[in-house]
Amino acid sequence: MAAYKGGVGKTTIASELAYVMGAVLLDLDWDRGNATRAWGYRTEQRASAPLLDAIEAGRTPRPLVGKRKADLVPCHEDF
């Protein structure tokens, strides 16, 4: 999902589509990751950054498994 205007429901639509399709939600939001924070993942409480670590290692990031929500590769503010 992408749009130039804020507040149009990009995160909600992307999250719902990923859940319904059984897909992984890859949060690439530049501003602390709205889907990541809505999922309950707090980067400030974590020692690692799954997305950044995977990019640095040249491997595919491992998603976090959700219950009654889409699996997620969380964003990080350093991205």
DSSP file (Angstrom, degrees, kcal/mol; ACC not computed):
  #  RESIDUE AA STRUCTURE BP1 BP2  ACC     N-H-->O    O-->H-N    N-H-->O    O-->H-N    TCO  KAPPA ALPHA  PHI   PSI    X-CA   Y-CA   Z-CA
    1    1 A M              0   0    0      0, 0.0     2,-0.3     0, 0.0     9,-0.0   0.000 360.0 360.0 360.0 136.9    0.0    0.0    0.0
    2    2 A A        +     0   0    0      8,-0.0     2,-0.3     0, 0.0     3,-0.1  -0.988 360.0 156.2-149.9 142.5    1.3    3.4   -0.8
    3    3 A A        -     0   0    0     -2,-0.3     5,-0.1     1,-0.1     7,-0.0  -0.948  38.3-135.4-160.7 147.6   -0.3    6.9   -0.9
    4    4 A Y  S    S+     0   0    0     -2,-0.3     2,-0.3     2,-0.1    -1,-0.1   0.802  87.1  74.8 -76.6 -29.0    1.1   10.4   -0.6
    5    5 A K  S    S-     0   0    0     -3,-0.1     3,-0.5     1,-0.0     2,-0.2  -0.637  79.4-131.0 -88.0 141.6   -1.5   11.6    1.8
    6    6 A G  S    S+     0   0    0     -2,-0.3    -2,-0.1     1,-0.2    -1,-0.0  -0.519  81.3  32.5 -85.5 157.4   -1.5   10.5    5.4
    7    7 A G  S    S+     0   0    0     -2,-0.2    -1,-0.2     1,-0.1    -2,-0.0   0.733  74.5 121.2  76.2  23.7   -4.5    9.1    7.3
    8    8 A V  S    S-     0   0    0     -3,-0.5    -2,-0.1    -5,-0.1    -1,-0.1   0.429  87.9 -97.9-100.4   1.2   -6.2    7.3    4.3
    9    9 A G  S  > S+     0   0    0      3,-0.0     4,-2.6     4,-0.0     5,-0.3   0.683  73.5 142.3  96.6  20.5   -6.1    3.8    5.9
   10   10 A K  H  > S+     0   0    0      1,-0.2     4,-2.6     2,-0.2     5,-0.2   0.928  75.5  45.6 -59.5 -47.3   -3.0    2.3    4.3
   11   11 A T  H  > S+     0   0    0      2,-0.2     4,-2.5     1,-0.2     5,-0.2   0.914 114.1  48.3 -65.2 -43.9   -1.9    0.4    7.4
   12   12 A T  H  > S+     0   0    0      2,-0.2     4,-2.5     1,-0.2     5,-0.2   0.934 114.3  45.3 -63.0 -46.9   -5.4   -0.9    8.1
   13   13 A I  H  X S+     0   0    0     -4,-2.6     4,-2.8     2,-0.2     5,-0.2   0.928 114.4  48.4 -63.7 -45.5   -6.0   -2.1    4.5
   14   14 A A  H  X S+     0   0    0     -4,-2.6     4,-2.3    -5,-0.3    -2,-0.2   0.910 113.2  47.9 -62.4 -42.6   -2.5   -3.7    4.3
   15   15 A S  H  X S+     0   0    0     -4,-2.5     4,-2.0    -5,-0.2    55,-0.3   0.924 114.3  45.5 -64.0 -45.7   -2.9   -5.4    7.6
   16   16 A E  H  X S+     0   0    0     -4,-2.5     4,-2.7    -5,-0.2     5,-0.2   0.907 113.3  49.5 -66.7 -42.3   -6.4   -6.8    6.8
   17   17 A L  H  X S+     0   0    0     -4,-2.8     4,-2.5    -5,-0.2     6,-0.3   0.921 110.9  49.7 -62.7 -43.7   -5.4   -7.9    3.3
   18   18 A A  H  X>S+     0   0    0     -4,-2.3     5,-2.4    -5,-0.2     4,-0.7   0.906 113.2  47.2 -61.6 -41.3   -2.3   -9.7    4.7
   19   19 A Y  H ><5S+     0   0    0     -4,-2.0     3,-0.7     3,-0.2    -2,-0.2   0.947 114.4  45.0 -65.5 -49.3   -4.4  -11.5    7.3
   20   20 A V  H 3<5S+     0   0    0     -4,-2.7    -2,-0.2     1,-0.2    -1,-0.2   0.863 117.4  45.0 -64.4 -37.0   -7.2  -12.5    4.8
   21   21 A M  H 3<5S-     0   0    0     -4,-2.5    -1,-0.2    -5,-0.2    -2,-0.2   0.544 108.7-121.8 -84.8  -7.4   -4.7  -13.7    2.2
   22   22 A G  T <<5 +     0   0    0     -4,-0.7    -3,-0.2    -3,-0.7     2,-0.2   0.811  66.2 141.5  69.3  29.4   -2.5  -15.5    4.8
   23   23 A A      < -     0   0    0     -5,-2.4    48,-0.6    -6,-0.3     2,-0.4  -0.497  57.4-103.0 -99.2 168.2    0.4  -13.4    3.7
   24   24 A V  E     -a   71   0A   0     -2,-0.2     2,-0.7    46,-0.1    48,-0.2  -0.786  28.7-134.8 -91.5 133.8    3.2  -11.8    5.7
   25   25 A L  E     -a   72   0A   0     46,-3.0    48,-2.6    -2,-0.4     2,-0.8  -0.817  15.9-161.6 -89.9 116.6    2.9   -8.1    6.4
   26   26 A L  E     -a   73   0A   0     -2,-0.7     2,-0.8    46,-0.2    46,-0.1  -0.885   8.8-151.6-100.7 108.6    6.3   -6.4    5.7
   27   27 A D        +     0   0    0     46,-2.1    49,-0.1    -2,-0.8    -2,-0.0  -0.723  29.1 160.8 -87.7 111.0    6.2   -3.0    7.5
   28   28 A L        +     0   0    0     -2,-0.8     2,-0.2    47,-0.1    -1,-0.1   0.039  20.8 145.3-114.8  23.6    8.4   -0.6    5.7
   29   29 A D        -     0   0    0      1,-0.2     4,-0.3     2,-0.1     3,-0.2  -0.450  44.3-146.7 -65.4 130.3    6.9    2.6    7.2
   30   30 A W  S    S+     0   0    0      1,-0.2     2,-0.8    -2,-0.2    -1,-0.2   0.681  85.0  69.4 -73.9 -18.2    9.6    5.2    7.6
   31   31 A D  S    S-     0   0    0      1,-0.1    -1,-0.2    44,-0.0    46,-0.1  -0.598 130.4 -63.9-108.6  71.8    8.0    6.7   10.8
   32   32 A R  S    S-     0   0    0     -2,-0.8     5,-0.2    -3,-0.2    11,-0.2   0.461  86.6 -84.0  67.8   4.1    8.4    4.0   13.5
   33   33 A G     >  -     0   0    0     -4,-0.3     4,-2.5     3,-0.1     5,-0.2   0.968  36.4-152.8  69.3  90.5    6.2    1.5   11.6
   34   34 A N  H  > S+     0   0    0      1,-0.2     4,-2.4     2,-0.2     5,-0.2   0.908  97.9  46.6 -61.3 -43.4    2.5    2.0   12.3
   35   35 A A  H  > S+     0   0    0      2,-0.2     4,-1.9     1,-0.2    -1,-0.2   0.890 111.3  53.7 -66.0 -37.9    1.7   -1.6   11.6
   36   36 A T  H  >>S+     0   0    0      2,-0.2     5,-2.0     1,-0.2     4,-0.5   0.932 112.6  42.3 -61.2 -47.0    4.5   -2.7   13.8
   37   37 A R  H ><5S+     0   0    0     -4,-2.5     3,-0.9     1,-0.2    -2,-0.2   0.878 112.8  52.7 -70.4 -37.7    3.3   -0.6   16.7
   38   38 A A  H 3<5S+     0   0    0     -4,-2.4    -1,-0.2     1,-0.2    -2,-0.2   0.829 104.1  58.0 -64.9 -31.1   -0.3   -1.6   16.2
   39   39 A W  H 3<5S-     0   0    0     -4,-1.9    -1,-0.2    -5,-0.2    -2,-0.2   0.692 122.2-110.2 -70.7 -19.1    0.8   -5.2   16.3
   40   40 A G  T <<5S+     0   0    0     -3,-0.9     2,-0.5    -4,-0.5    -3,-0.2   0.472  72.9 137.6 101.6   4.9    2.2   -4.5   19.8
   41   41 A Y      < -     0   0    0     -5,-2.0     2,-0.6    -6,-0.2    -1,-0.3  -0.742  35.1-164.3 -88.2 124.8    5.9   -4.7   18.9
   42   42 A R    >   -     0   0    0     -2,-0.5     3,-1.5     1,-0.1     4,-0.1  -0.932  10.4-163.5-114.6 111.8    8.0   -2.0   20.5
   43   43 A T  G >  S+     0   0    0     -2,-0.6     3,-1.6     1,-0.3    -1,-0.1   0.809  88.4  63.9 -64.0 -30.4   11.4   -1.5   19.0
   44   44 A E  G 3  S+     0   0    0      1,-0.3    -1,-0.3     3,-0.0    -2,-0.0   0.669 102.2  51.0 -69.9 -14.1   12.7    0.4   22.0
   45   45 A Q  G <  S+     0   0    0     -3,-1.5     2,-0.3     2,-0.0    -1,-0.3   0.341  99.3  83.7-100.0   5.1   12.2   -2.7   24.1
   46   46 A R    <   -     0   0    0     -3,-1.6     3,-0.0    -4,-0.1    -5,-0.0  -0.837  61.7-153.6-114.4 147.1   14.2   -4.9   21.8
   47   47 A A  S    S+     0   0    0     -2,-0.3     2,-0.3     0, 0.0    -1,-0.1   0.689  82.4  41.1 -86.9 -21.4   17.9   -5.5   21.5
   48   48 A S        -     0   0    0      4,-0.0    -2,-0.0    -5,-0.0     0, 0.0  -0.790  67.7-139.3-125.0 168.0   17.7   -6.5   17.8
   49   49 A A     >  -     0   0    0     -2,-0.3     4,-3.2     1,-0.1     5,-0.3  -0.906  12.5-159.0-127.0 100.2   16.0   -5.4   14.6
   50   50 A P  H  > S+     0   0    0      0, 0.0     4,-2.0     0, 0.0     5,-0.2   0.844  90.6  45.9 -51.6 -42.9   14.8   -8.4   12.6
   51   51 A L  H  > S+     0   0    0     23,-0.5     4,-2.1     2,-0.2     5,-0.2   0.941 117.1  42.6 -67.3 -47.6   14.5   -6.5    9.3
   52   52 A L  H  > S+     0   0    0      1,-0.2     4,-2.5     2,-0.2     5,-0.2   0.890 113.8  52.0 -67.5 -39.5   17.8   -4.7    9.6
   53   53 A D  H  X S+     0   0    0     -4,-3.2     4,-2.0     1,-0.2    -1,-0.2   0.900 110.8  48.3 -63.1 -40.8   19.7   -7.8   10.8
   54   54 A A  H  X>S+     0   0    0     -4,-2.0     5,-2.5    -5,-0.3     4,-0.9   0.905 111.7  48.9 -67.0 -42.0   18.4   -9.8    7.9
   55   55 A I  H ><5S+     0   0    0     -4,-2.1     3,-0.6     1,-0.2    -2,-0.2   0.932 112.6  48.5 -62.6 -45.4   19.4   -7.2    5.4
   56   56 A E  H 3<5S+     0   0    0     -4,-2.5    -1,-0.2     1,-0.2    -2,-0.2   0.870 114.9  44.8 -62.9 -37.9   22.8   -6.9    6.9
   57   57 A A  H 3<5S-     0   0    0     -4,-2.0    -1,-0.2    -5,-0.2    -2,-0.2   0.557 110.5-121.6 -84.4  -8.4   23.3  -10.7    6.9
   58   58 A G  T <<5S+     0   0    0     -4,-0.9     2,-0.3    -3,-0.6    -3,-0.2   0.854  71.8 117.3  71.5  35.1   21.9  -11.0    3.3
   59   59 A R  S   <S-     0   0    0     -5,-2.5    -1,-0.3    -6,-0.1    -2,-0.1  -0.803  73.5 -88.1-127.9 170.5   19.1  -13.4    4.3
   60   60 A T        -     0   0    0     -2,-0.3     2,-0.1    -3,-0.1    -9,-0.0  -0.634  48.5-114.3 -78.1 131.7   15.3  -13.4    4.3
   61   61 A P        -     0   0    0      0, 0.0   -10,-0.1     0, 0.0    -1,-0.1  -0.395  24.0-126.3 -67.4 143.8   13.8  -11.9    7.5
   62   62 A R        -     0   0    0    -12,-0.1    -8,-0.1    -2,-0.1     2,-0.0  -0.808  27.0-131.9 -91.2 121.4   11.9  -14.3    9.7
   63   63 A P        -     0   0    0      0, 0.0     2,-0.3     0, 0.0    10,-0.3  -0.343  14.3-115.8 -73.4 153.8    8.4  -13.0   10.4
   64   64 A L  B     -B   72   0A   0      8,-3.6     8,-2.2    -2,-0.0     2,-0.5  -0.696  34.8-119.7 -81.2 139.8    6.8  -12.9   13.8
   65   65 A V        -     0   0    0     -2,-0.3     2,-0.3     6,-0.2     6,-0.1  -0.719  28.6-155.1 -90.4 126.6    3.8  -15.2   14.0
   66   66 A G        -     0   0    0     -2,-0.5     2,-0.6     3,-0.3     5,-0.1  -0.672  11.2-137.7 -99.6 153.7    0.5  -13.5   14.9
   67   67 A K  S    S-     0   0    0     -2,-0.3     3,-0.1     1,-0.2    -2,-0.0  -0.956  92.0 -11.1-109.3 118.7   -2.6  -14.9   16.5
   68   68 A R  S    S+     0   0    0     -2,-0.6     2,-0.3     1,-0.2    -1,-0.2   0.779 130.2  74.6  60.0  29.0   -5.7  -13.7   14.7
   69   69 A K  S    S-     0   0    0    -50,-0.1    -3,-0.3    -3,-0.1    -1,-0.2  -0.958  94.5 -77.7-156.9 163.6   -3.6  -11.1   12.9
   70   70 A A        -     0   0    0     -2,-0.3   -46,-0.1   -55,-0.3   -51,-0.1  -0.284  49.5-103.6 -65.3 147.1   -1.2  -11.2   10.0
   71   71 A D  E     -a   24   0A   0    -48,-0.6   -46,-3.0   -53,-0.2     2,-0.4  -0.400  47.7-147.2 -63.0 152.3    2.4  -12.5   10.5
   72   72 A L  E     -aB  25  64A   0     -8,-2.2    -8,-3.6   -48,-0.2   -46,-0.2  -0.980  30.9-159.7-137.3 135.5    4.7   -9.5   10.6
   73   73 A V  E     -a   26   0A   0    -48,-2.6   -46,-2.1    -2,-0.4   -37,-0.1  -0.956  43.8-135.1-102.3 106.8    8.2   -8.5    9.7
   74   74 A P        -     0   0    0      0, 0.0   -23,-0.5     0, 0.0     2,-0.1  -0.271   7.8-128.3 -71.9 148.8    8.5   -5.4   11.9
   75   75 A C        -     0   0    0    -43,-0.1     2,-0.3   -24,-0.1   -47,-0.1  -0.346  16.9-149.2 -81.4 169.0    9.9   -2.1   10.9
   76   76 A H    >   -     0   0    0    -47,-0.2     3,-2.2   -49,-0.1   -43,-0.1  -0.996  20.7-126.4-141.1 142.4   12.6   -0.3   12.7
   77   77 A E  T 3  S+     0   0    0     -2,-0.3   -44,-0.1     1,-0.3    -1,-0.1   0.716 108.7  63.3 -64.2 -18.9   13.2    3.5   13.0
   78   78 A D  T 3         0   0    0      1,-0.2    -1,-0.3   -46,-0.1   -48,-0.0   0.601 360.0 360.0 -78.3 -10.0   16.8    3.1   11.8
   79   79 A F    <         0   0    0     -3,-2.2    -1,-0.2   -50,-0.1    -2,-0.2   0.478 360.0 360.0 -72.3 360.0   15.5    1.8    8.5
